[in-house]
Amino acid sequence: MSKIFIDTNILVYSMDRHDPEKREKCRSGLTALTRRDKGVISTQVLQEFYVACTKKLGADPLIVKNILQSFIHFELVIITPEIIQSAIDISILNALSFWDALIVSAAISANCEKIWTEDLNSGQMIRGVMLENPIENGHVKEIY
């Protein structure tokens, strides 16, 4: 298995008590990536995770802060001016929001094969990176 970039929504689902099936499947997939040392996230994902968990899920900020510590097992892409420039190009050429393009750009910079996301078009290839929705049609599919 090559490296997989993890979009924020997959991490947030791993915390979401409203859908236990999604939560457990995402946790299982994240655990598999951690064991195989194949997971990649970015500083953008860390920031979005904190905001989504505290605002949308109502989680305690200090608990979320502690959970962020567990992400040290993933490779971390620090968003640089070069990644931002690339994201602008990806956004324009692929009609993506800047924030989604920044995810793609970060994945490219880390030489990821795939991006696990629910926000983008599953099956689409952008600059050699496959977008994969591990949760399709309301059913959780095998994600590892």
C-alpha positions, 0 to 999 in steps of 0.5 A: 500500500502506498501513502494515503492522504487523509482528508479532514472529514475522515478524521472527523468521522472517527470522532462522530458519535452520530454514526457508529458504523462510520466512526468504527470503520474510519477508526479501523482504516486510520489504525491500519494506516498508522500500523503500516506508516502510510498515513499523511495529513497536513497542517490544514487538516489539523486546523480543520479537524480542531474546528470541526470537532469543537464547533460541529461535534461540540467536543471539548477543546482540550480533549480535541487538543489531546487527540491531535497529539495522536496524529504524530504517527502520520506524516505531516505536510507543512503548507508552504508558499509553493504548495499554495501556488500549486493549489491555486493552479489545481483549483483553476484547472480542476474547478475545485475550491481553493481549500480542496485544491490545497488538500490535493496539492499537499497530497501531491507534495507528499507523493501520495497515491490516494486521498481518502475524502468524502468531499471530492469526486471518488474515482477522479485522478488529479495530477496522478493522485486518485480520489477515493471516497471510503464511504459511498452510497450510505454504506461504508466500504472497506477502506484499507 
